[in-house]
Amino acid sequence: MQKQNHTVLYYLAWLIVGLFLGLAILLFRGDISVDINQANSSNTAPNANNFSAQQHVGYASAVKKAAPAVVSIQTINWSESHDLDQTDDIILQQFLGKNSPHHIKYPTETRAASGVIIKSNGYILTNYHVISQREEIRVKLNSGEVAIAQLIGSDPETDLAVLKIDFENLPAVTFADISQLQVGDIVLAIGDPFAIGQAVTQGIISATGRTRVSQNTYENFIQTDAAINPGNSGGALINTQGEIVGINSNIFSSTGNYQGISFAIPIDLAQKVAEEIIQYGYVIRGWLGVEGQELTSQVLRSVDLNSLHGILITDVDKNGPGDKAGLKRGDIITRINQKDMVSTNDVLNMVADGRPGDVFIIEGIRQRQSFMTQATLGQRPLMSR
């Protein structure tokens, strides 16, 4: 019996040693941890407050960084009434009297949208379609303050406009490096949908370089599935670091409301346009004075080629830079400044990035023969507003 008790104690001792060794190994590997404060706490029930800040998953810090720089915009058109008898405002009639000489202005049309503060001294970027033909533009800051905005200039060809309010030391957005943007990146849209107040939606980058989306002359849209609704136009599309990557512009929809496809103007293009508007009041672009279309199989057959990259010239402005360089209808432009031209956007963007006076070397095919010419760019006429 004594020998049996000794054997039991022998195995029990080794069991205890094994447990301590196992615990030591787990602690060393970091598979478990001991929170002394939690162990000493009398409340052992799960509590959300027990989770550390490091365990919090979300984009609150990005929103806090960018949201103060996103503003709400209200545009107003006014109508003036000379006869108080024609108004339905009974209180106003009683206060001023029916025979009052006062002229009363009434808002006939209002529209809500969003904008982004790009400079701390009050410069705001928004969409051109937001402020087009508006008589008064009001800006509501994230702090709640309201100011009347001055229109500095606009660019209908990219659907952008710059406003100015008389405020200093405003929170401005931080610009992202757009070259780092990739399909699949998480993005957040900040704006004032339906004028209900600032809101944030989340999605991913669905595509980049989208063209033929709207009526804009120059397009290079970012496509996202972050919800953008009426009122979001002109707001910010940001990355998870709180940096702006685009200006929310429009949606693809059969109803007028969000259906899963939204578009934003890349911030590098928007920033370039804004800087020129601030400096000159408008955007200066190069101008070649030709119109064209992308090659079709029918055009290729006409020149006895199975494949060819280039743009078919369909029209040449009389006395324009292209006309003076000898370009003609039916010519196919294949290269400009030794760069292949594949789409009409290639030509549009390359010429627009030039400045008046720049010399372009143009290569192409005319009547099945190659040719080369030199064109001096003019300044693109401003689009009527």
N, C-alpha and C positions, 0 to 999 in steps of 0.2 A: 504493500500500500504506500509506504514511504517512497519506494522507487518510482511508483506511478505518479505521485505528486511532483516529484523532482522532474520527471519527463515533461509533465504539463507546464511547469514553470519555465523549463528550458525552451519549449516551443513558443510560449507566450512572450518571453523576452525577445526572441528573434523576430516575432511578429511586430512588436513595438518598434524595434530597431528598423525594420523594413518600412514601416509607415513613416517614420521620421526621415529616412533617406529619400523616400518617394516625394514627400512634401518639400524637402530641400531642393530636389531636382526641378520640380515644377516651378518653385519660386525663382530659381536661377534662370530658367528658360523664359520666364515672364508670362507663362500660360495663365497664372492666376495672380491676383494682387490682394493685398489686405489693406482695407481702409479703416484705420484705428478709430476715427471719429464715427464712421458708420457702424463699426462693431460695438462701440460703446453706446450707440443711440438706442433708446428704448423703443423707438418706432421702427419696426422692421418691414412694414408694408411698403410696396413699390411707390415711389414718389417722383414725379417729373422733375422736381427741384433738385433731386440727387444727381441728375446728369450734369456733367461738366460742360463748360462752354465749348470744349474741343469736340464734344460729341454732337453739337448742333450742326445740322446740315441745312443749308439754305443760301439765299443770295441777298440777305438783308443788308450786308455791308456794301455790296455793289449798289443797291438801290439808294441807301443813305448817302452815298457819294455822288450819285448822278441826279437824284430826284429834285434837290433844291434848285438845279439849273434848268428844270423843265417848267415852262409857264403855260397858263391857259390864255387863249386869245378869243376875244369877242369882236366881231366886225359888225358895223351898223350902217345902214342907209337911212336917211331921214326924209320925211315929207313934211312940207310946211302948210298949215291950214290958216286961212285968213278969216274964216267965219266960224265962230264958236257954236253957232246954231247947227253946224254940220257935224259936230263932235258928239260922241256918246258919253263923254265924261261929265256927268251931272254936277259932281262936286266942283270941277274946274269951272263950269259955267257959273255956278253960284258964287265962287270965289272971285272971279274976274268980271263977271257980268256979261250978259249976252252981247252988249254993244262995245265991248272992250276992244281997243285998237291993237292989242297984243297979238303978235304972230306966234302961233303955237306949233312946235315941231314934234312930230310923232315918228317913232321908229317903224319903218315899213318893212324892213328885212334885217334880220340878225342871223349871224352864223357863228358857231363855236368851233374852235380848233386849238392847236397846241403850237408851241415854239420852244426853242432851245437858246439859252444864253451862251454865246460863244466868246464874249469878252466881258470882263468885270465892270467896264464902264458903260454897260447898257446896250450893247449890240446883240440883237436876237435874230436867229435864223429860223425861217419857216417856209412853207410852200407858197408859191406864187398864186395858185388857185384859191388859197385861203383869203388873200387880201385883194384879189383882182376886182377892180371897180367898186371898192368899198370907200365910203365917205369918212368913216371914223374907225380907228383900231384901238381897242383897249387891251391892256395886258395885265393879267392878275398873277402876281408872284406867288411862289410856294409859301411865302410868309403871310399871304393874305392881302398885301398892299396892291393897289390898282393904279395904273398910270396910263395916260394917253400916249400912244406910240406914233413916231414919225416914220414914214416910209423912206428909207434911204435909197433904195433901188431894187429892181427885180430883174429876173432872167426867165422869161416864159419858156425858153428853149430847154431849160433843165427843171422848170417848175420850182424855182427857188426865189426867195425874197429876203431882204435884210431890213429889220426895223431897229429903231433906237428909242430908248426911254431915258429920261434924265435922272438916272440913279448911278451911284458909284459903289465900288466894293461889293459887287454882286457875285454870287457863286457861279462860276463858269464851268462848262463841261471840260473833261480831259479827253483829248483826241487819241483814239487807238491807232496802232500801226496796222493799216488795212491789209498790208501784204501778208500778215500773219493769220488773216481770217480764213477758215476752212469750212467746207460743207460738213455739217454734223456738230459744229460748235453750238453751245447753248447761248441764247441771247434773250434779252428782256426788252419789251416795248413799254415805254412810259409816256402817258399822255392823259388827255381829259376826254374820254369817250362819252358822247351824248351829253356833254356839259354837266355831268353828275359829280365831277371832282377827279382829282388825279388818281390814276389806277395803274397797276403793273400787270402785264401778262408775260408768259414765258413760252419759249419754243426753241427751235434749232434753226441753223442756217440750212435751208433746203437747196439752194443753188446760188451761184454768183454769175455776174455777167449777163443777166437777162435783158433782152432787147425786144422791141415790138410789143411792149406792154401797154403803153399809153400813147398820147399824142405828142409827147416830148420829142424834140429833134435829136437830143443827145441822151442816150439811155445806156445804163450799165448797172441795172438794178440788182440789189441783194434780195433774194426771195427767202421768206421765212414763214413758218406756221404759227408764229406768235400772233395772237388775236389783235387785229387793228380794226377799229370801227369808226364811224363818223365822229369827228372830234379829235381823233388821234393824229390826223394829218399835221405834219410839222413837228411832231414829237420826236423823242429820242429812241433809237435802237442801240442798246448797250451790251457789252460783253460781261462776263462774270467778275471782271475786275472793276466794273463801274465806269469803263471808258466808252465813249460813243463811237459806234461803227457806222451809223447811218441815220438819215432823216426819214422817218416814216412818211410815206407818200400816198400810196393807193392800195386798193385790194382788187382781186379778181373775183367778181361776184355777179350772179344773175339776179340778186335781190337787193343789192345796195348795202348789205351787211356782211359781216365776216363769214367766209365759207372755207377757211383753211389755207388760203393762199394770200399772202401779203407781200408788199414790196417796199423797199427803202432805198433812198439815194445814198451811195457810198460816201462816207464822210470826207475822203480825200477830194472827190469831185466837188462836194458841197463847200468844203473849206476854201478851195481855190476860187470858186465862184463868189463866195462871200468876201474874200479879200479884195477881189477886183471891184466888186460893187462898192465896198467901203472906200476904196482909193479913187475910183473914177465915176461911180454912180451907175455903171453898167459893165458888161463883160466885153473885153476886146478879144476877138477871134480872127484867125486867118480866114481868107476867102479865096476859093479857086474859081467859083462861078460856073460849075458844071453840075448836072444831075445825072444819076446813073441807077442801074439795077444790077442785081447779081446774075451771073451767067446761068442760062437754062440749057437743056440738052439741044433745043432747037438752034440756039445761037452757036453752040459748039459745032453742030453739024454744018452750019453755014460757013465756018472757017476750016472745015475738014479736020477737026480735032476731036479726039475722044474725051480728053480731059484737059482742063486749063483753069487756073485760078485767075481771078481778075474781076473788073467791074466794067460793064457795058455802058458807055456814055449815051444817054438818051436826049440830053439837051445841053446847049452851051449858051450862057448869057452873052449877048452881043457886047463887045468891047470890055468884057470881063477879063480877069487874069488868064483863064483857060483859053479864051478866044485869042488873046494876044500871043499866047504860047503856041497857037496853031492846033489846038485840040478840036476835034470834030465829032459830030454825032456819028455813032457806029464804031468809034474807036474803043478798044478794050485796054483799060489801064491795068497793068499787071504788077508794077512795082513803083514805089515812090521813095526816093532817097535810099535805094537799095533794100527796101523792105517790101516783102510780098504783100499784096492787097488781096484779101480773100472775100471780104464782105463790104457792103456799103458803109457799115459802121467803121471799118478800118480806115476808109478814106475820110469820112466825116471827122473822126476823132483826130487823125493825124493832121489834117488841114486846120482844124479848130485849135489844136495845140500850138500851131505856128503863130507867128506875129506878122502883121503887115510889113512887107519888105523882105521877108524871108524868101530865099530862092529854093525851089523844089526841082529835083531832077526826076522826070516822069518817063517811065518806060512802058511800052505797050505794043499792041498789034493793030495795024490798019490795013484793011484789004489783004489779009493773010501775010502781010509783011511786018516785021518788027520795026519799031521806031523809038526814038528817044528825043525828048524836048526839055526845055527849061522854062519854068513858070515863076514869076515873082508874085507872091501873094498880096492881095489887097486886104481891106478890112471888111469883115462880114457885116452887111447892113443889119441894123437892129430890127428885131421882130416887133411889129406893131403891138401895142399894149391895149 
